[in-house]
Amino acid sequence: MKKLLKIFLLIAAFGFFNTAHAKIPLFFGDQDYFENIESVQPIKDGKDTYKFGYRVSIKWFLAGIYAKDEGYVLTNANTYIPLNEEMIAELQAMGELPKEIPTYSLPVDYYLKGYSLWIIIAGFVIFGLIKSRKKKPAEENTVEPTA
């Protein structure tokens, strides 16, 4: 139990004292990321302009628990509109989206951020295994007293 507490305090201290230099911030809850697909022109609807791209949601508890690909969306910086195949086909028929939608794949950094908690835990486990294997076993050649 003490070891688990030490690990938790180490992770928390890393987050509280090193956030200015940390590449992976520590959060709680959900955070959404939008990646604009530059090759698709924004869609204008009256006053609003919607960008076309994809959305990634990351669930955080000190570090990332998981990353979820939310698919294609339209956004006007205030709201996300998820697009299913029917909506994409309708927008293509209206000429708002190109006939060939560019494909995408999530960049590696989203996976690293999204699963960073598991990477940290795996690192501690591996470190513990290596440390336990390096411990010297008790000497077997001990001299027993003769009576």
Secondary structure, 3 states (H helix, E strand, C coil): CHHHHHHHHHHHHHHHHCCCCCCCCCCEEEEEEEEECCCCCCEEECCEEEEEEEEEEEEEECCEEEEEEEEEEEECCCCEEECCHHHHHHHHHCCCCCCCCCCCCCCHHHHHHHCHHHHHHHHHHHHHHHHHHHCCCCCCCCCCCCC
